[in-house]
């Protein structure tokens, strides 16, 4: 019972200041946002890595690569 009362009080305080928060949802949304941010970061890192790889391959192909031999 104590917990329920405390939550109600919190929500009411929020209403008083004109910012109603549904606590559970807020947390979930924050988690989702965090996850999305992480995914974005990972994507960027992957792209950078791919760019580096491509750069290396291009350099190799410009120089005499062992497959083609000196042109």
N, C-alpha and C positions, 0 to 999 in steps of 0.2 A: 504493500500500500504506500509506504514511504516513497519508493521510487516513482510510482505513478504521479504522486503529488508534485514531486520535484520537477518532473518533465512538464507537467501542466504549467507550473509556475514559470519555467523557462520560456515556454511557448507564449505565455501571456505577456511576459516581459518583452518579448520580441514584438508582439502585436502593439504594445504600448509605444514602442519606438518605430512602428510602421515597417517592420521587416519580419514577416512571418517565415519561420523556417520549419520545414518538415525534416526533422533531424536525420532519420534513416535515409531518406532520399538524398539529402545533401551529401551524406557520406558516400553513398553509392556513386553519385555523379562525380564527386571529387576523384574517386578511385578510377572511374572510367576515363576522366580527363587525363589523369596521370598515365594510365595505360596508353592512351592515344599518343601522348607526348613521347613516351618511351618508344613506341612503334615508329614515330616520325624520326626520332634520333637514330634508331637502328637503320631505317631506310636510308637516311643521309649517309651514315657510315658505310653501308653496303655500296651505295652509289660511288662514294669516294674511292673505296677499295677497287671497284670495277674500273673506274677511271685510271687508277694507278696501274692496274693490270693491263688495260688496253694500251696505255702509254708504253709500258715495258715491251709489249708484243710489237707495237709499231716500231719502236727503236730497234728491236731485234730484226724485224723485217727490212728496215732501211739498211742496216749493216748487213754484211754477208752472213746469212744464216747457214748453219750446217746443212740444211736440206737442199738449198738452191746452189750453195757454193758461191765463190766470188764471181760476180757478173762482169 
